[in-house]
Amino acid sequence: MKTGDFSNPWRLCTITHVEELKILIRMFPIWATGIVFSAVYAQMSTMFVEQGMVMDTSIGSFKIPAASLSTFDVISVIIWVPVYDKFLVPIARRITGKERGFSELQRMGIGLFLSVLCMSAAAIIEVCRLSLAKNLALVHKPVAVPMSIFWQIPQYALLGAAEVFTFIGQLEFFYDLSPDAMRSLCSAFSLLTTSLGNYLSSFILTVVTSMTTRGGAMGWIPDNLNEGHLDYFFWLLAALSMLNLLIYVFCARFYKSKRSSCGIDSLPVCQPM
């Protein structure tokens, strides 16, 4: 019989605690990929608004605020939630044989792919806007280009669809697949990606501005966007989103959930001898 001081909690670690820690470690790469998505989501209240301010915001004699187009993100979410539940899930259920149709990981992956399309759509709209500004000799004039702001609707709609798949998928993932004793904590932990995504967005913008304005250059995002290349910034985020998607797919393929292993709640406890 061994004797000694076992008051140190590190020496009284149970198998349950070890297995819970292993689950959290396996979940970390999946969690980290949500940060890049949140950085893309942050563009709705930043660069999308900046882009809209240099487009035609008039409807007859009435001018709408550029930030008000985020309404289409909300409308997209309202539309996609019932479409997902009533149409996509039954179709996916027949194909996959799963009760929910898509697994949490599959749902998040679809959302990440839609975020790539969203940033690509924003970049294409900006390319068209800059081309129109050049044709009308408005490049060096800090004025709005006569291109309707409603051309931004596709990027807002795609972002809303991505939100439905990714954010809800994240909450389901962290609640259902986290250790039973840590479900509330892990659900709250998933929301941390939103704040970190905003920090990442600010960091990317700072780095891009610093690197593209070297030597007195105008940079990608000057005060007069007609002289800049906001489209390059959107393409950069699209590329980062695609890289993030590839990393996510790699991590998801090798992810082993607690459902595929023995239940940790039934595991025996390591007792000191």
N, C-alpha and C positions, 0 to 999 in steps of 0.2 A: 504493500500500500504506500503510495507516494505521499509525502508530507511537504508542506510549504505554504507560502502566502498566496492564496488565490483571490485576494481582494481586488487585484488589478483586472478591470473589465476586459482587457485585451486577452487575458488568459482564460476567460470564461465565454469565448465566442462559440455560439451554437452553430450547428449545420444550417439551420434556418437562416441565420444572419448571413452566413457565407453565401448561400444560394441567392438571397435577396440582393446582396452586393453584386453578384455575378449578373443578375438580371439587369440591374441598373447600368452596369458597364456595357452590356450588350446593347442597351437602348440608347446609349450616348451618341454614337455616330448618326443614328436616325434623327435624334433630337437636333444635332448640329446642322443637318441639312435644312432644317426649318428656318434657320437664321437668314440664309440667303433669300429664301422665299419672302420673309418678312421685309427684307431690304427692297425687294421688288414691290411689295405691297405699299411700302412707304412712299413710292413715287406718285401714288394717287393724290396725295396731299402736298406734293412738292413740285417735281418736274412736270407732271401732267398739267398742273395749274399754270406753271410758267409757260408751257407750250400753248395752252388755251388763251392766255392773255395776249398773244401776238397773232391770234386768228380772229376771224369775223364773229363777234359775239352778238350781233344784232338779229332780232326777229321783228322785222318791220321797223317801227320807231322805238322798240323796246330793246335794251341791252341786258343780257343775262350775265351774272358773274361767272367767271371761268371755273371757280371752285364748285359751282352748283352742279356741274356735270357728274360729280360723284354720286348724284342721285341714280344714275344709270347703273352704277355698281350695286346699289341697294336693290334696284328693280331686277337686275340679273340674279342676285341671290334669291329674291322672292320667287322668281320663275324657276330657277334651277333646283331648288329644294323639292317641290312637288314632282318636277320632271324626273329627278333622280329616284324618288321613292316609288312613283307610280309606273314609270316606264323602264328606266335603266336597270333598277334592281331586279324586276321580274325576268328581264332578258338575260342579265348576267347570272341569275340563279339557275336558269335552264342550262347555261353553258358551263358554269363552274360547279354547280351542285351545292353551293354554299347558301346557307339561310339568308345571309345579308347580301348575297350577290357578289360583292367585292370584299376582299379582306381589307383591313385597315391600311396595310402597306400598299396594296394596289390602288386604293382610293387616294392616298397621299401622292403616289407616283403620277397619277393622272393629273392631279392639281399642279404638280411641279412642271409637267409638260405644258399645261395650259399657260403657266407663267412665262415660259419661253415664247409661246405664240403671242402673248400680251405685249411683251417688250419688243418683239419683232414688228407687231402692228404699229406700235408707237413710233418706232424708227422709220417705218415706211411712210407714215403720215408726215413725219418731220422732213423726210427727203422730198416729198411732194410739195410741202410748204416752202422749203428753201428754194426749190426749183422755180416755183411761182414768183417768189420774191426776186429772184435773179432775172426772170423774164420781164418783170414789171419795173425793174431798176429800183427796187426798194431795199437792196442789200445794206446800203449805208444810211438808211433812214429808220429811226426807232419807231416804226409805225406797225400797226397790225396788217397782216396780209389778207387780201380778200378771199379767204378760204374759210368756209363755214366751220365753226367750232364743233358742229355735230359730227364731223368726220372722226372725232375722238371717241364716239360711242363704241366702236368695236373693241378698243383697248380696255375701256371700262367694263364692258360686258364680259370680255375674256377674264379680266381680273376678278370679277364677281364669281364666275364659274370656278376659277382656280381656288378662290376662297372657300367655296362650298366643299370642294373635294379635299383641300389640304388642311384647313383649320379644323373642320369637323373630324376628318380622319385622324388628325393629331390627338384631339381630345379622346376619341375612342381608343386609339392606340395606347396612350398613356394611362387611361383608366382601366381598360380590360387586361392589358398585358403587364402592368406593373405589379410589384409585390402587393398582396392583399392588404397588408398593414400600412402601405404607403400610397394608396390610390389617390387620396386627396392631395398629398404633397406632390406627386408626379403630375397630376392634372394641372396644378398651379405652376409647376416647373415648366410645363409645355408652353404656358403663356409668356414665359421669360424670353422666348424667341422673338416676340414682338418688339420688346424694348431693345434687345440686342440687334435686331434687324434695323431699327432706326439708327442706332449707333454705327452699324456697318455702312448704311446708306450715307451718313454724314462723312464717315471716313473715306469712302470711295470718292465722294464728291470733292473732298479736300485734296486728296491725292491727284485726282484728274485735273483740278484747277491749278495745282502747284506745278504739275509736270507739263501741262499744255500752255502755260503762260511764261515759260522760261525764255529768256532773251527778248523780252518785250513783245512776245507773240500775243495775238488776240485771245487765243484759247478756245476751247470747245463751248464754254458757257459764259460769254461776255454779257455785259448789261444789255446790249442790243443783240438779241438772239438771231436776227437776220444776218448778222456778220459771223455768227458762230457755227458750231456743228453739234447741236444737241442730239442729232441723229447718231453720232458716234458714241455718245454717252449711252443712249438706249441700246445700241448694238453691243456695247461692252457689257451691259447688264444682261442682255439676251445670251451672250457667250458665257458669262458667269453662271447664269441659270442652267444652261445646257451642261456645263461642267458639273454643276451641283446635282443635276438629274442623273448624270452618269455615275457619280460617286454614290448617290442614293441607291440606284439600281444594284450596284456592286454590293453595298452594305446590306440591302434588303434580301439579296439572294442568299447570303450566308447568315442571316439573322435566325436565331433559334429562340422561339418564344417559350414561355413557361408552360404553355399548353402541350408542347412536344416533349417535355421532360416530365419527370415524376413530380407530383405535387409537393411543393416545399413545405406546406403546412403539415404533411404527414411524416416528414423526415424526423429521424431520431435526434436527440440533443446530445452534444458532446459533453460528457460529464468528466470532471477531473478525477483522476484515480489517485 
